[in-house]
Amino acid sequence: MHPVLDVHSHASCAEQIRALQRCHERAPLGRFVGACNAHKRALDACFRAEKVARRAANKQTADLHKRTRARPERTDGARRSE
């Protein structure tokens, strides 16, 4: 399965999306027996690359927020173990 094939949501995979859609149009029944598998594999690889890039960006943002967030000080005078 793949997500919705929306070119606007997956701009970096637009060419692979169009190629798979063209293949499905040319071979409406062939897609059920593997006629479009090469295009599908290329699209899957592109989606994986998008996911890796998105995950790295999210981690970088989370790390930035973690570093810049002010940590509350304890009021009982005890030291915090770090």
C-alpha positions as CSV (number, residue, x, y, z in Angstrom):
1,M,0.0,0.0,0.0
2,H,1.0,3.5,-0.5
3,P,-0.4,6.9,0.6
4,V,-2.7,8.9,-1.5
5,L,-0.8,9.7,-4.8
6,D,-1.1,13.4,-4.6
7,V,1.6,15.3,-6.5
8,H,1.2,18.4,-4.2
9,S,1.8,16.4,-1.0
10,H,4.8,14.5,-2.5
11,A,6.5,17.1,-4.8
12,S,9.8,15.3,-4.7
13,C,8.2,12.1,-6.0
14,A,6.0,13.7,-8.7
15,E,7.7,12.0,-11.6
16,Q,7.4,8.5,-10.0
17,I,3.8,9.2,-9.2
18,R,3.0,10.2,-12.8
19,A,4.9,7.2,-14.2
20,L,2.9,4.8,-12.0
21,Q,-0.4,6.5,-13.0
22,R,0.5,6.3,-16.7
23,C,1.3,2.6,-16.3
24,H,-2.1,2.0,-14.6
25,E,-3.8,3.9,-17.5
26,R,-2.0,1.9,-20.2
27,A,-2.5,-1.5,-18.5
28,P,-5.6,-1.4,-16.4
29,L,-5.6,-5.2,-15.8
30,G,-1.9,-5.6,-16.1
31,R,-1.3,-3.7,-12.9
32,F,-2.9,-6.7,-11.0
33,V,-0.3,-9.1,-12.4
34,G,2.8,-7.0,-12.0
35,A,3.0,-4.9,-15.1
36,C,3.7,-1.8,-13.1
37,N,5.9,-3.3,-10.4
38,A,9.1,-1.4,-11.5
39,H,7.3,1.9,-11.3
40,K,5.8,0.9,-7.9
41,R,9.2,0.0,-6.5
42,A,10.7,3.4,-7.7
43,L,7.8,5.2,-6.0
44,D,8.2,3.2,-2.8
45,A,11.9,4.1,-2.7
46,C,11.1,7.7,-3.2
47,F,8.5,7.6,-0.4
48,R,11.1,6.0,1.9
49,A,13.6,8.7,1.1
50,E,11.0,11.4,1.9
51,K,10.2,9.7,5.2
52,V,13.9,9.6,6.2
53,A,14.3,13.2,5.4
54,R,11.2,14.2,7.3
55,R,12.2,12.1,10.3
56,A,15.7,13.8,10.3
57,A,14.1,17.2,10.2
58,N,11.7,16.4,13.0
59,K,14.5,15.1,15.1
60,Q,16.5,18.2,14.5
61,T,13.6,20.4,15.5
62,A,12.9,18.3,18.6
63,D,16.6,18.5,19.6
64,L,16.6,22.2,19.2
65,H,13.4,22.6,21.4
66,K,14.9,20.2,24.0
67,R,18.1,22.3,24.2
68,T,16.4,25.7,24.3
69,R,13.6,24.8,26.7
70,A,14.2,26.2,30.2
71,R,14.4,23.6,32.9
72,P,12.6,24.5,36.1
73,E,14.8,24.9,39.2
74,R,14.0,22.9,42.3
75,T,12.8,25.0,45.2
76,D,13.7,22.6,48.0
77,G,17.5,23.2,47.6
78,A,18.2,19.6,46.5
79,R,20.5,19.1,43.6
80,R,19.2,17.5,40.5
81,S,20.9,14.3,39.4
82,E,22.0,14.5,35.8
